[in-house]
């Protein structure tokens, strides 16, 4: 009887151990299943991740396209119009100012001026100049006809010529690098005026080098203004 009781007790203990083992196995399986489910993201998470990646890719593409467009615009550029510059009169003599006057804008219907009806006048701002003073030479073109007409008063047609007796001292054409055309319509009796500041330098035809300077000490010079083949009377002035 005692042995039977021990066997029953042992059997019960074995059954309890097996039950505990089965419970532990189930708990482990449940834990593994739960762990596996937690590690696998849901389809919604996948979609959100794809949307974030796709949005980042679109942003990178937009930045690249924007950079290419900006670089292309910088290289192409929109060149703005350039102002006409006049070279320094001491190195490349050219008429220093655009002719100004009371002439109206040039209409296409105006005829070309007959130079026989035009007058060209020359004058200086002073009759005599001190050692440091630079003469201002002025050319004036007047329409002596009875109707408005067009005339080219650009630097391509103008010349400021200075002489000392028979000695050719200076010409604005000698070192001029290209001249510009400027067509103006001049009303009857009206004028166009252009000024040129002379730097008291000498020039040679073809802009050959010359170191000599005009004499002073009361020397007299003459100024002649020319527009094409039309010349002004000579005007005398003195350099002290």
PyMOL commands that set and color helices and strands:
alter all, ss='L'
color gray80, all
select helices_A, chain A and resi 2-39+43-76+115-117+205-207
alter helices_A, ss='H'
color red, helices_A
select strands_A, chain A and resi 100-101+111-112+118-124+128-129+136-143+149-152+158-164+167-171+183-186+191-197+219-227+230-231+235-239
alter strands_A, ss='S'
color yellow, strands_A
deselect
rebuild
show_as cartoon
